[in-house]
Amino acid sequence: MKKVIATAVLGFAVTVSGAMAADGEALFKSNGCAACHQANVKTVGPSLKEIAQAYKGKEGDMIKFLKGEAKPIVDPAKFGIMKPQLNKTKNMSEEELKALVEFMLKH
Ligand code: HEC
C-alpha cells in the first residue's frame, strides 16, 4: 500500500513540473482555447492556421494582443467573443505567453 501512495505522489510531481515548463499546447488546452480554435477549420473562432498566417513573423504583436495591448487583426468583428479570454492570457507570465504563441504559430 505504501508503494502505491509513493507512486501516486511521484506521478503528481512529474505532472506539476511538466506544467511549469510552459508547454504551449498544454496551456492552449488547459485554458479552454481549443474549444473555439481548431487547427485547420474555422469554428467559433478562426482556425490556428488562419491565426498563424496573419501573425507570421509577428510573434511580438500576438503577445501584445494577448496582453490586451494591441487590436485584433484576424477577425475584428468577432472580437467581442475573444475579449473575455484575454483575462486569462493577461495573467500569464512572459514565458507562458511565448510558449502559447509559439504553439499557435506552428500551424
Ligand atoms: C469562446 C470562444 C473563444 C475562446 C475560448 C478563445 N477564443 Fe480566441 N478568438 C475567438 C474569436 C471569435 C476570435 C476572432 C476575433 C478576433 O480576431 O479577435 C478569436 C481570435 C483569436 C486570436 C486572433 C486575434 C486577432 O488578432 O484577431 C488569437 C491569437 C486567439 N483568439 C487566441 C486565443 C487563446 C490563446 C485562447 C485561450 C486562452 C482563445 N483564443 C480562446 C474565440 C475564442
Backbone and ligand atoms as CSV (ligand in chain L), in Angstrom:
chain,resi,resn,atom,element,x,y,z
A,1,MET,N,N,0.836,-1.219,0.000
A,1,MET,CA,C,0.000,0.000,0.000
A,1,MET,C,C,0.863,1.259,0.000
A,2,LYS,N,N,1.920,1.232,0.822
A,2,LYS,CA,C,2.822,2.384,0.879
A,2,LYS,C,C,3.397,2.681,-0.512
A,3,LYS,N,N,3.722,1.621,-1.192
A,3,LYS,CA,C,4.350,1.765,-2.503
A,3,LYS,C,C,3.385,2.466,-3.486
A,4,VAL,N,N,2.116,2.102,-3.362
A,4,VAL,CA,C,1.118,2.691,-4.259
A,4,VAL,C,C,1.029,4.200,-4.040
A,5,ILE,N,N,1.030,4.578,-2.762
A,5,ILE,CA,C,0.937,6.012,-2.446
A,5,ILE,C,C,2.173,6.754,-2.988
A,6,ALA,N,N,3.344,6.168,-2.767
A,6,ALA,CA,C,4.572,6.813,-3.234
A,6,ALA,C,C,4.516,7.016,-4.749
A,7,THR,N,N,4.024,6.036,-5.464
A,7,THR,CA,C,3.949,6.149,-6.924
A,7,THR,C,C,2.986,7.264,-7.318
A,8,ALA,N,N,1.878,7.343,-6.598
A,8,ALA,CA,C,0.892,8.374,-6.915
A,8,ALA,C,C,1.485,9.756,-6.693
A,9,VAL,N,N,2.221,9.921,-5.614
A,9,VAL,CA,C,2.833,11.219,-5.303
A,9,VAL,C,C,3.855,11.576,-6.379
A,10,LEU,N,N,4.639,10.601,-6.765
A,10,LEU,CA,C,5.661,10.830,-7.778
A,10,LEU,C,C,5.015,11.251,-9.105
A,11,GLY,N,N,3.946,10.547,-9.439
A,11,GLY,CA,C,3.246,10.867,-10.681
A,11,GLY,C,C,2.754,12.298,-10.675
A,12,PHE,N,N,2.262,12.742,-9.541
A,12,PHE,CA,C,1.765,14.107,-9.414
A,12,PHE,C,C,2.908,15.114,-9.589
A,13,ALA,N,N,4.053,14.805,-8.969
A,13,ALA,CA,C,5.198,15.708,-9.053
A,13,ALA,C,C,5.625,15.889,-10.512
A,14,VAL,N,N,5.611,14.806,-11.262
A,14,VAL,CA,C,6.020,14.881,-12.668
A,14,VAL,C,C,5.041,15.757,-13.447
A,15,THR,N,N,3.748,15.592,-13.175
A,15,THR,CA,C,2.737,16.382,-13.873
A,15,THR,C,C,2.925,17.876,-13.594
A,16,VAL,N,N,3.150,18.212,-12.338
A,16,VAL,CA,C,3.310,19.625,-11.964
A,16,VAL,C,C,4.535,20.228,-12.635
A,17,SER,N,N,5.663,19.526,-12.590
A,17,SER,CA,C,6.870,20.112,-13.179
A,17,SER,C,C,6.704,20.249,-14.689
A,18,GLY,N,N,5.935,19.334,-15.292
A,18,GLY,CA,C,5.690,19.435,-16.723
A,18,GLY,C,C,4.951,20.714,-17.060
A,19,ALA,N,N,3.953,21.060,-16.252
A,19,ALA,CA,C,3.169,22.261,-16.493
A,19,ALA,C,C,4.028,23.509,-16.321
A,20,MET,N,N,4.973,23.452,-15.411
A,20,MET,CA,C,5.800,24.617,-15.157
A,20,MET,C,C,6.793,24.900,-16.277
A,21,ALA,N,N,7.056,23.916,-17.106
A,21,ALA,CA,C,7.997,24.120,-18.196
A,21,ALA,C,C,7.343,24.895,-19.349
A,22,ALA,N,N,6.143,25.440,-19.113
A,22,ALA,CA,C,5.430,26.243,-20.103
A,22,ALA,C,C,5.305,25.540,-21.455
A,23,ASP,N,N,4.484,24.537,-21.496
A,23,ASP,CA,C,4.186,23.801,-22.717
A,23,ASP,C,C,3.015,24.507,-23.417
A,24,GLY,N,N,3.290,25.085,-24.571
A,24,GLY,CA,C,2.282,25.876,-25.272
A,24,GLY,C,C,1.005,25.119,-25.574
A,25,GLU,N,N,1.153,23.890,-26.027
A,25,GLU,CA,C,-0.028,23.106,-26.375
A,25,GLU,C,C,-0.859,22.812,-25.133
A,26,ALA,N,N,-0.170,22.474,-24.028
A,26,ALA,CA,C,-0.876,22.175,-22.782
A,26,ALA,C,C,-1.606,23.422,-22.282
A,27,LEU,N,N,-0.958,24.579,-22.396
A,27,LEU,CA,C,-1.597,25.832,-21.962
A,27,LEU,C,C,-2.827,26.113,-22.819
A,28,PHE,N,N,-2.690,25.869,-24.100
A,28,PHE,CA,C,-3.786,26.119,-25.031
A,28,PHE,C,C,-5.001,25.278,-24.666
A,29,LYS,N,N,-4.732,24.007,-24.319
A,29,LYS,CA,C,-5.834,23.111,-23.973
A,29,LYS,C,C,-6.390,23.391,-22.580
A,30,SER,N,N,-5.508,23.565,-21.605
A,30,SER,CA,C,-5.979,23.726,-20.231
A,30,SER,C,C,-6.708,25.052,-20.021
A,31,ASN,N,N,-6.475,26.036,-20.894
A,31,ASN,CA,C,-7.175,27.315,-20.751
A,31,ASN,C,C,-8.432,27.396,-21.619
A,32,GLY,N,N,-8.787,26.261,-22.220
A,32,GLY,CA,C,-10.039,26.227,-22.979
A,32,GLY,C,C,-9.991,26.849,-24.359
A,33,CYS,N,N,-8.832,27.231,-24.823
A,33,CYS,CA,C,-8.707,27.878,-26.136
A,33,CYS,C,C,-9.170,26.936,-27.251
A,34,ALA,N,N,-8.900,25.640,-27.043
A,34,ALA,CA,C,-9.234,24.654,-28.072
A,34,ALA,C,C,-10.738,24.544,-28.302
A,35,ALA,N,N,-11.537,25.026,-27.361
A,35,ALA,CA,C,-12.984,24.959,-27.529
A,35,ALA,C,C,-13.439,25.800,-28.719
A,36,CYS,N,N,-12.732,26.867,-29.014
A,36,CYS,CA,C,-13.133,27.752,-30.116
A,36,CYS,C,C,-12.131,27.781,-31.265
A,37,HIS,N,N,-10.945,27.276,-31.046
A,37,HIS,CA,C,-9.930,27.311,-32.104
A,37,HIS,C,C,-9.465,25.911,-32.468
A,38,GLN,N,N,-9.836,25.463,-33.668
A,38,GLN,CA,C,-9.368,24.185,-34.191
A,38,GLN,C,C,-8.132,24.437,-35.044
A,39,ALA,N,N,-7.389,23.382,-35.320
A,39,ALA,CA,C,-6.156,23.547,-36.097
A,39,ALA,C,C,-6.415,24.105,-37.499
A,40,ASN,N,N,-7.304,23.455,-38.235
A,40,ASN,CA,C,-7.455,23.831,-39.647
A,40,ASN,C,C,-8.807,24.370,-40.083
A,41,VAL,N,N,-9.838,24.181,-39.250
A,41,VAL,CA,C,-11.154,24.669,-39.670
A,41,VAL,C,C,-11.661,25.761,-38.753
A,42,LYS,N,N,-12.330,26.729,-39.368
A,42,LYS,CA,C,-12.913,27.819,-38.610
A,42,LYS,C,C,-14.134,27.276,-37.875
A,43,THR,N,N,-14.231,27.522,-36.577
A,43,THR,CA,C,-15.426,27.121,-35.829
A,43,THR,C,C,-15.989,28.390,-35.201
A,44,VAL,N,N,-16.027,28.464,-33.881
A,44,VAL,CA,C,-16.475,29.712,-33.243
A,44,VAL,C,C,-15.439,30.802,-33.533
A,45,GLY,N,N,-14.186,30.420,-33.419
A,45,GLY,CA,C,-13.099,31.353,-33.699
A,45,GLY,C,C,-12.335,30.915,-34.936
A,46,PRO,N,N,-11.448,31.790,-35.419
A,46,PRO,CA,C,-10.639,31.419,-36.586
A,46,PRO,C,C,-9.751,30.211,-36.292
A,47,SER,N,N,-9.382,29.457,-37.335
A,47,SER,CA,C,-8.508,28.293,-37.143
A,47,SER,C,C,-7.106,28.774,-36.768
A,48,LEU,N,N,-6.356,27.875,-36.165
A,48,LEU,CA,C,-4.987,28.228,-35.782
A,48,LEU,C,C,-4.164,28.539,-37.028
A,49,LYS,N,N,-4.503,27.880,-38.123
A,49,LYS,CA,C,-3.792,28.122,-39.362
A,49,LYS,C,C,-3.997,29.572,-39.823
A,50,GLU,N,N,-5.258,30.000,-39.732
A,50,GLU,CA,C,-5.585,31.365,-40.151
A,50,GLU,C,C,-4.873,32.387,-39.246
A,51,ILE,N,N,-4.864,32.091,-37.948
A,51,ILE,CA,C,-4.203,32.988,-36.996
A,51,ILE,C,C,-2.695,33.026,-37.276
A,52,ALA,N,N,-2.115,31.832,-37.518
A,52,ALA,CA,C,-0.675,31.753,-37.771
A,52,ALA,C,C,-0.297,32.539,-39.027
A,53,GLN,N,N,-1.175,32.477,-40.044
A,53,GLN,CA,C,-0.876,33.207,-41.275
A,53,GLN,C,C,-0.884,34.711,-41.036
A,54,ALA,N,N,-1.872,35.168,-40.277
A,54,ALA,CA,C,-1.991,36.604,-40.012
A,54,ALA,C,C,-0.823,37.123,-39.176
A,55,TYR,N,N,-0.313,36.257,-38.307
A,55,TYR,CA,C,0.747,36.706,-37.404
A,55,TYR,C,C,2.129,36.193,-37.788
A,56,LYS,N,N,2.278,35.740,-39.007
A,56,LYS,CA,C,3.562,35.209,-39.454
A,56,LYS,C,C,4.660,36.270,-39.263
A,57,GLY,N,N,5.699,35.914,-38.540
A,57,GLY,CA,C,6.796,36.861,-38.306
A,57,GLY,C,C,6.447,37.984,-37.357
A,58,LYS,N,N,5.285,37.909,-36.732
A,58,LYS,CA,C,4.857,38.981,-35.826
A,58,LYS,C,C,4.533,38.427,-34.442
A,59,GLU,N,N,5.416,37.582,-33.953
A,59,GLU,CA,C,5.223,36.953,-32.657
A,59,GLU,C,C,4.969,37.993,-31.547
A,60,GLY,N,N,5.755,39.069,-31.592
A,60,GLY,CA,C,5.626,40.122,-30.577
A,60,GLY,C,C,4.243,40.750,-30.583
A,61,ASP,N,N,3.669,40.909,-31.783
A,61,ASP,CA,C,2.335,41.507,-31.885
A,61,ASP,C,C,1.280,40.611,-31.252
A,62,MET,N,N,1.445,39.289,-31.414
A,62,MET,CA,C,0.451,38.388,-30.835
A,62,MET,C,C,0.545,38.420,-29.315
A,63,ILE,N,N,1.762,38.513,-28.806
A,63,ILE,CA,C,1.917,38.607,-27.349
A,63,ILE,C,C,1.223,39.878,-26.847
A,64,LYS,N,N,1.396,40.977,-27.590
A,64,LYS,CA,C,0.734,42.235,-27.193
A,64,LYS,C,C,-0.781,42.080,-27.207
A,65,PHE,N,N,-1.292,41.416,-28.247
A,65,PHE,CA,C,-2.737,41.204,-28.333
A,65,PHE,C,C,-3.221,40.415,-27.113
A,66,LEU,N,N,-2.486,39.367,-26.760
A,66,LEU,CA,C,-2.902,38.510,-25.644
A,66,LEU,C,C,-2.770,39.220,-24.301
A,67,LYS,N,N,-1.977,40.281,-24.270
A,67,LYS,CA,C,-1.876,41.079,-23.037
A,67,LYS,C,C,-2.933,42.187,-23.029
A,68,GLY,N,N,-3.706,42.258,-24.096
A,68,GLY,CA,C,-4.734,43.296,-24.195
A,68,GLY,C,C,-4.158,44.641,-24.581
A,69,GLU,N,N,-2.957,44.631,-25.208
A,69,GLU,CA,C,-2.302,45.894,-25.563
A,69,GLU,C,C,-2.345,46.199,-27.057
A,70,ALA,N,N,-2.916,45.271,-27.840
A,70,ALA,CA,C,-2.981,45.520,-29.289
A,70,ALA,C,C,-4.338,45.089,-29.820
A,71,LYS,N,N,-4.738,45.723,-30.927
A,71,LYS,CA,C,-6.048,45.425,-31.510
A,71,LYS,C,C,-6.023,44.116,-32.303
A,72,PRO,N,N,-7.199,43.456,-32.441
A,72,PRO,CA,C,-7.257,42.223,-33.232
A,72,PRO,C,C,-7.041,42.516,-34.718
A,73,ILE,N,N,-6.412,41.575,-35.427
A,73,ILE,CA,C,-6.196,41.749,-36.862
A,73,ILE,C,C,-6.820,40.615,-37.679
A,74,VAL,N,N,-7.238,39.535,-37.020
A,74,VAL,CA,C,-7.740,38.390,-37.784
A,74,VAL,C,C,-9.222,38.538,-38.131
A,75,ASP,N,N,-10.061,38.768,-37.127
A,75,ASP,CA,C,-11.499,38.884,-37.351
A,75,ASP,C,C,-12.086,39.896,-36.353
A,76,PRO,N,N,-11.705,41.168,-36.530
A,76,PRO,CA,C,-12.067,42.209,-35.547
A,76,PRO,C,C,-13.569,42.277,-35.235
A,77,ALA,N,N,-14.425,41.917,-36.204
A,77,ALA,CA,C,-15.870,41.991,-35.985
A,77,ALA,C,C,-16.326,41.038,-34.885
A,78,LYS,N,N,-15.554,39.969,-34.669
A,78,LYS,CA,C,-15.931,38.984,-33.650
A,78,LYS,C,C,-15.103,39.105,-32.379
A,79,PHE,N,N,-14.400,40.203,-32.239
A,79,PHE,CA,C,-13.514,40.363,-31.086
A,79,PHE,C,C,-14.268,40.282,-29.760
A,80,GLY,N,N,-15.557,40.620,-29.778
A,80,GLY,CA,C,-16.358,40.559,-28.554
A,80,GLY,C,C,-16.374,39.171,-27.924
A,81,ILE,N,N,-16.269,38.140,-28.766
A,81,ILE,CA,C,-16.272,36.757,-28.261
A,81,ILE,C,C,-14.900,36.419,-27.675
A,82,MET,N,N,-13.876,36.950,-28.277
A,82,MET,CA,C,-12.495,36.653,-27.846
A,82,MET,C,C,-12.084,37.476,-26.630
A,83,LYS,N,N,-12.621,38.674,-26.535
A,83,LYS,CA,C,-12.165,39.618,-25.499
A,83,LYS,C,C,-12.109,39.059,-24.075
A,84,PRO,N,N,-13.173,38.370,-23.592
A,84,PRO,CA,C,-13.106,37.855,-22.201
A,84,PRO,C,C,-11.962,36.858,-21.988
A,85,GLN,N,N,-11.538,36.211,-23.083
A,85,GLN,CA,C,-10.456,35.224,-22.979
A,85,GLN,C,C,-9.144,35.892,-22.586
A,86,LEU,N,N,-9.035,37.176,-22.897
A,86,LEU,CA,C,-7.786,37.879,-22.588
A,86,LEU,C,C,-7.576,38.000,-21.080
A,87,ASN,N,N,-8.641,37.845,-20.308
A,87,ASN,CA,C,-8.471,37.879,-18.854
A,87,ASN,C,C,-7.581,36.727,-18.385
A,88,LYS,N,N,-7.599,35.626,-19.145
A,88,LYS,CA,C,-6.736,34.502,-18.795
A,88,LYS,C,C,-5.308,34.783,-19.252
A,89,THR,N,N,-5.158,35.185,-20.503
A,89,THR,CA,C,-3.799,35.350,-21.050
A,89,THR,C,C,-3.076,36.543,-20.429
A,90,LYS,N,N,-3.822,37.574,-20.034
A,90,LYS,CA,C,-3.207,38.747,-19.400
A,90,LYS,C,C,-2.425,38.382,-18.143
A,91,ASN,N,N,-2.914,37.346,-17.452
A,91,ASN,CA,C,-2.274,36.952,-16.197
A,91,ASN,C,C,-1.152,35.936,-16.375
A,92,MET,N,N,-0.866,35.584,-17.616
A,92,MET,CA,C,0.207,34.602,-17.837
A,92,MET,C,C,1.570,35.289,-17.797
A,93,SER,N,N,2.577,34.479,-17.470
A,93,SER,CA,C,3.939,35.019,-17.459
A,93,SER,C,C,4.425,35.171,-18.897
A,94,GLU,N,N,5.482,35.935,-19.058
A,94,GLU,CA,C,6.079,36.149,-20.379
A,94,GLU,C,C,6.459,34.795,-21.002
A,95,GLU,N,N,6.985,33.907,-20.176
A,95,GLU,CA,C,7.408,32.584,-20.644
A,95,GLU,C,C,6.210,31.774,-21.146
A,96,GLU,N,N,5.117,31.844,-20.398
A,96,GLU,CA,C,3.917,31.107,-20.805
A,96,GLU,C,C,3.352,31.680,-22.110
A,97,LEU,N,N,3.320,33.002,-22.214
A,97,LEU,CA,C,2.796,33.622,-23.430
A,97,LEU,C,C,3.629,33.232,-24.639
A,98,LYS,N,N,4.954,33.243,-24.452
A,98,LYS,CA,C,5.834,32.868,-25.566
A,98,LYS,C,C,5.565,31.444,-26.020
A,99,ALA,N,N,5.408,30.532,-25.062
A,99,ALA,CA,C,5.159,29.126,-25.393
A,99,ALA,C,C,3.819,28.989,-26.117
A,100,LEU,N,N,2.822,29.718,-25.642
A,100,LEU,CA,C,1.484,29.673,-26.231
A,100,LEU,C,C,1.514,30.190,-27.678
A,101,VAL,N,N,2.162,31.319,-27.874
A,101,VAL,CA,C,2.259,31.923,-29.210
A,101,VAL,C,C,3.044,31.011,-30.150
A,102,GLU,N,N,4.130,30.451,-29.636
A,102,GLU,CA,C,4.944,29.545,-30.443
A,102,GLU,C,C,4.097,28.366,-30.932
A,103,PHE,N,N,3.279,27.831,-30.021
A,103,PHE,CA,C,2.414,26.701,-30.386
A,103,PHE,C,C,1.433,27.121,-31.488
A,104,MET,N,N,0.813,28.292,-31.342
A,104,MET,CA,C,-0.179,28.709,-32.338
A,104,MET,C,C,0.475,28.993,-33.689
A,105,LEU,N,N,1.658,29.580,-33.659
A,105,LEU,CA,C,2.333,29.934,-34.923
A,105,LEU,C,C,2.879,28.723,-35.685
A,106,LYS,N,N,2.928,27.583,-35.027
A,106,LYS,CA,C,3.425,26.373,-35.693
A,106,LYS,C,C,2.432,25.834,-36.728
A,107,HIS,N,N,1.206,26.347,-36.721
A,107,HIS,CA,C,0.170,25.807,-37.614
A,107,HIS,C,C,0.222,26.388,-39.017
L,1,HEC,C1,C,-15.447,31.463,-26.753
L,1,HEC,C2,C,-14.618,31.201,-27.922
L,1,HEC,C3,C,-13.132,31.506,-27.828
L,1,HEC,C4,C,-12.236,31.028,-26.904
L,1,HEC,C5,C,-12.493,30.114,-25.714
L,1,HEC,C6,C,-10.935,31.553,-27.299
L,1,HEC,N1,N,-11.057,32.313,-28.433
L,1,HEC,FE1,FE,-9.527,33.217,-29.418
L,1,HEC,N2,N,-10.874,34.007,-30.738
L,1,HEC,C7,C,-12.242,33.790,-30.738
L,1,HEC,C8,C,-12.866,34.545,-31.807
L,1,HEC,C9,C,-14.348,34.575,-32.142
L,1,HEC,C10,C,-11.824,35.238,-32.453
L,1,HEC,C11,C,-11.959,36.198,-33.650
L,1,HEC,C12,C,-11.974,37.638,-33.145
L,1,HEC,C13,C,-10.591,38.246,-33.132
L,1,HEC,O1,O,-9.908,38.189,-34.169
L,1,HEC,O2,O,-10.205,38.797,-32.078
L,1,HEC,C14,C,-10.577,34.874,-31.762
L,1,HEC,C15,C,-9.308,35.326,-32.101
L,1,HEC,C16,C,-8.113,34.936,-31.519
L,1,HEC,C17,C,-6.805,35.362,-31.931
L,1,HEC,C18,C,-6.519,36.304,-33.098
L,1,HEC,C19,C,-6.563,37.752,-32.616
L,1,HEC,C20,C,-6.548,38.775,-33.711
L,1,HEC,O3,O,-5.522,39.447,-33.906
L,1,HEC,O4,O,-7.581,38.959,-34.386
L,1,HEC,C21,C,-5.896,34.789,-31.106
L,1,HEC,C22,C,-4.386,34.951,-31.118
L,1,HEC,C23,C,-6.646,33.988,-30.159
L,1,HEC,N3,N,-8.002,34.101,-30.444
L,1,HEC,C24,C,-6.092,33.249,-29.142
L,1,HEC,C25,C,-6.833,32.581,-28.168
L,1,HEC,C26,C,-6.250,31.951,-26.986
L,1,HEC,C27,C,-4.761,31.899,-26.674
L,1,HEC,C28,C,-7.280,31.424,-26.270
L,1,HEC,C29,C,-7.223,30.709,-24.923
L,1,HEC,C30,C,-6.709,31.494,-23.806
L,1,HEC,C31,C,-8.506,31.714,-27.002
L,1,HEC,N4,N,-8.195,32.413,-28.136
L,1,HEC,C32,C,-9.777,31.320,-26.595
L,1,HEC,C33,C,-12.932,32.958,-29.875
L,1,HEC,C34,C,-12.380,32.309,-28.784
